[in-house]
Amino acid sequence: MIRKGKGMGSSVEKRQKLKHQVLEILEGGLRGKPAARVFAWVLIILILLSILFMVLSEMERFEPYLEAFEVIETITIGIFTLELILGFWTADIRFKGHPRPRLRYLVDFMTIVQVLAIMPFYLGLLLQDSADYSKFSEAFELLKLLHLLKIGEIGLHARKDRKTHEKSGG
């Protein structure tokens, strides 16, 4: 026997509310609520650090710091991966009305960019001992530069939000 009441509906409602809050943070950008602004700035800093470490790791004088760069890179990739997973989880809200919102999320340009940008890390884990990977590892590393497009996307959200704010008279 299935009982309606406090437990059933409220669990679904709480999950939906949480999804909305997560989506606000993911897409809020620099003009969103405080949590969204913090998240946007964290992403920008992580992207810039990732690219900086990629460049510095190629310089001999920074060789003693390679292990630290790798630890920071692993944490950064973890955060970017979590962002992708949360984006997939909230796709039904972001693409509400679309017949297949999660598929729509997966083929979104910025999703593809993010996957390509973190792909070198995961390929490196899977293929690190492979001769084929070592041939292409530098080319894969360049895919990290695609994260710069994420900074552009954050900026576009801020610009769009500013125009919406100006039109509303605020």
MODELLER restraints for C-alpha pairs under 7 A, 6 or more apart:
rsr = mdl.restraints
at = mdl.atoms
rsr.add(forms.Gaussian(group=physical.xy_distance, feature=features.Distance(at['CA:19:A'], at['CA:90:A']), mean=5.63, stdev=0.5))
rsr.add(forms.Gaussian(group=physical.xy_distance, feature=features.Distance(at['CA:23:A'], at['CA:90:A']), mean=6.23, stdev=0.5))
rsr.add(forms.Gaussian(group=physical.xy_distance, feature=features.Distance(at['CA:24:A'], at['CA:36:A']), mean=6.65, stdev=0.5))
rsr.add(forms.Gaussian(group=physical.xy_distance, feature=features.Distance(at['CA:25:A'], at['CA:35:A']), mean=6.05, stdev=0.5))
rsr.add(forms.Gaussian(group=physical.xy_distance, feature=features.Distance(at['CA:25:A'], at['CA:36:A']), mean=4.03, stdev=0.5))
rsr.add(forms.Gaussian(group=physical.xy_distance, feature=features.Distance(at['CA:25:A'], at['CA:39:A']), mean=6.77, stdev=0.5))
rsr.add(forms.Gaussian(group=physical.xy_distance, feature=features.Distance(at['CA:26:A'], at['CA:36:A']), mean=6.52, stdev=0.5))
rsr.add(forms.Gaussian(group=physical.xy_distance, feature=features.Distance(at['CA:28:A'], at['CA:36:A']), mean=4.92, stdev=0.5))
rsr.add(forms.Gaussian(group=physical.xy_distance, feature=features.Distance(at['CA:28:A'], at['CA:37:A']), mean=6.90, stdev=0.5))
rsr.add(forms.Gaussian(group=physical.xy_distance, feature=features.Distance(at['CA:29:A'], at['CA:36:A']), mean=5.68, stdev=0.5))
rsr.add(forms.Gaussian(group=physical.xy_distance, feature=features.Distance(at['CA:29:A'], at['CA:37:A']), mean=5.57, stdev=0.5))
rsr.add(forms.Gaussian(group=physical.xy_distance, feature=features.Distance(at['CA:29:A'], at['CA:40:A']), mean=5.32, stdev=0.5))
rsr.add(forms.Gaussian(group=physical.xy_distance, feature=features.Distance(at['CA:29:A'], at['CA:154:A']), mean=5.36, stdev=0.5))
rsr.add(forms.Gaussian(group=physical.xy_distance, feature=features.Distance(at['CA:29:A'], at['CA:157:A']), mean=5.82, stdev=0.5))
rsr.add(forms.Gaussian(group=physical.xy_distance, feature=features.Distance(at['CA:29:A'], at['CA:158:A']), mean=5.93, stdev=0.5))
rsr.add(forms.Gaussian(group=physical.xy_distance, feature=features.Distance(at['CA:30:A'], at['CA:36:A']), mean=6.93, stdev=0.5))
rsr.add(forms.Gaussian(group=physical.xy_distance, feature=features.Distance(at['CA:30:A'], at['CA:37:A']), mean=4.56, stdev=0.5))
rsr.add(forms.Gaussian(group=physical.xy_distance, feature=features.Distance(at['CA:30:A'], at['CA:40:A']), mean=6.05, stdev=0.5))
rsr.add(forms.Gaussian(group=physical.xy_distance, feature=features.Distance(at['CA:30:A'], at['CA:154:A']), mean=6.88, stdev=0.5))
rsr.add(forms.Gaussian(group=physical.xy_distance, feature=features.Distance(at['CA:30:A'], at['CA:158:A']), mean=5.38, stdev=0.5))
rsr.add(forms.Gaussian(group=physical.xy_distance, feature=features.Distance(at['CA:31:A'], at['CA:37:A']), mean=6.45, stdev=0.5))
rsr.add(forms.Gaussian(group=physical.xy_distance, feature=features.Distance(at['CA:31:A'], at['CA:158:A']), mean=5.26, stdev=0.5))
rsr.add(forms.Gaussian(group=physical.xy_distance, feature=features.Distance(at['CA:31:A'], at['CA:161:A']), mean=6.36, stdev=0.5))
rsr.add(forms.Gaussian(group=physical.xy_distance, feature=features.Distance(at['CA:40:A'], at['CA:154:A']), mean=6.83, stdev=0.5))
rsr.add(forms.Gaussian(group=physical.xy_distance, feature=features.Distance(at['CA:44:A'], at['CA:151:A']), mean=5.96, stdev=0.5))
rsr.add(forms.Gaussian(group=physical.xy_distance, feature=features.Distance(at['CA:46:A'], at['CA:76:A']), mean=6.28, stdev=0.5))
rsr.add(forms.Gaussian(group=physical.xy_distance, feature=features.Distance(at['CA:47:A'], at['CA:147:A']), mean=6.16, stdev=0.5))
rsr.add(forms.Gaussian(group=physical.xy_distance, feature=features.Distance(at['CA:50:A'], at['CA:73:A']), mean=6.32, stdev=0.5))
rsr.add(forms.Gaussian(group=physical.xy_distance, feature=features.Distance(at['CA:51:A'], at['CA:145:A']), mean=6.75, stdev=0.5))
rsr.add(forms.Gaussian(group=physical.xy_distance, feature=features.Distance(at['CA:53:A'], at['CA:69:A']), mean=6.11, stdev=0.5))
rsr.add(forms.Gaussian(group=physical.xy_distance, feature=features.Distance(at['CA:56:A'], at['CA:62:A']), mean=6.21, stdev=0.5))
rsr.add(forms.Gaussian(group=physical.xy_distance, feature=features.Distance(at['CA:57:A'], at['CA:63:A']), mean=6.48, stdev=0.5))
rsr.add(forms.Gaussian(group=physical.xy_distance, feature=features.Distance(at['CA:57:A'], at['CA:66:A']), mean=6.14, stdev=0.5))
rsr.add(forms.Gaussian(group=physical.xy_distance, feature=features.Distance(at['CA:77:A'], at['CA:118:A']), mean=6.34, stdev=0.5))
rsr.add(forms.Gaussian(group=physical.xy_distance, feature=features.Distance(at['CA:88:A'], at['CA:102:A']), mean=5.99, stdev=0.5))
rsr.add(forms.Gaussian(group=physical.xy_distance, feature=features.Distance(at['CA:88:A'], at['CA:105:A']), mean=6.47, stdev=0.5))
rsr.add(forms.Gaussian(group=physical.xy_distance, feature=features.Distance(at['CA:91:A'], at['CA:101:A']), mean=5.49, stdev=0.5))
rsr.add(forms.Gaussian(group=physical.xy_distance, feature=features.Distance(at['CA:91:A'], at['CA:102:A']), mean=5.32, stdev=0.5))
rsr.add(forms.Gaussian(group=physical.xy_distance, feature=features.Distance(at['CA:91:A'], at['CA:105:A']), mean=6.01, stdev=0.5))
rsr.add(forms.Gaussian(group=physical.xy_distance, feature=features.Distance(at['CA:92:A'], at['CA:101:A']), mean=5.12, stdev=0.5))
rsr.add(forms.Gaussian(group=physical.xy_distance, feature=features.Distance(at['CA:92:A'], at['CA:102:A']), mean=6.54, stdev=0.5))
rsr.add(forms.Gaussian(group=physical.xy_distance, feature=features.Distance(at['CA:95:A'], at['CA:101:A']), mean=5.25, stdev=0.5))
rsr.add(forms.Gaussian(group=physical.xy_distance, feature=features.Distance(at['CA:105:A'], at['CA:111:A']), mean=6.83, stdev=0.5))
rsr.add(forms.Gaussian(group=physical.xy_distance, feature=features.Distance(at['CA:106:A'], at['CA:112:A']), mean=6.98, stdev=0.5))
rsr.add(forms.Gaussian(group=physical.xy_distance, feature=features.Distance(at['CA:113:A'], at['CA:146:A']), mean=6.16, stdev=0.5))
rsr.add(forms.Gaussian(group=physical.xy_distance, feature=features.Distance(at['CA:114:A'], at['CA:147:A']), mean=6.60, stdev=0.5))
rsr.add(forms.Gaussian(group=physical.xy_distance, feature=features.Distance(at['CA:116:A'], at['CA:143:A']), mean=6.25, stdev=0.5))
rsr.add(forms.Gaussian(group=physical.xy_distance, feature=features.Distance(at['CA:117:A'], at['CA:143:A']), mean=5.03, stdev=0.5))
rsr.add(forms.Gaussian(group=physical.xy_distance, feature=features.Distance(at['CA:117:A'], at['CA:144:A']), mean=4.38, stdev=0.5))
rsr.add(forms.Gaussian(group=physical.xy_distance, feature=features.Distance(at['CA:117:A'], at['CA:145:A']), mean=6.97, stdev=0.5))
rsr.add(forms.Gaussian(group=physical.xy_distance, feature=features.Distance(at['CA:117:A'], at['CA:146:A']), mean=5.55, stdev=0.5))
rsr.add(forms.Gaussian(group=physical.xy_distance, feature=features.Distance(at['CA:117:A'], at['CA:147:A']), mean=6.00, stdev=0.5))
rsr.add(forms.Gaussian(group=physical.xy_distance, feature=features.Distance(at['CA:118:A'], at['CA:144:A']), mean=6.65, stdev=0.5))
rsr.add(forms.Gaussian(group=physical.xy_distance, feature=features.Distance(at['CA:120:A'], at['CA:140:A']), mean=5.15, stdev=0.5))
rsr.add(forms.Gaussian(group=physical.xy_distance, feature=features.Distance(at['CA:120:A'], at['CA:141:A']), mean=6.01, stdev=0.5))
rsr.add(forms.Gaussian(group=physical.xy_distance, feature=features.Distance(at['CA:127:A'], at['CA:133:A']), mean=5.91, stdev=0.5))
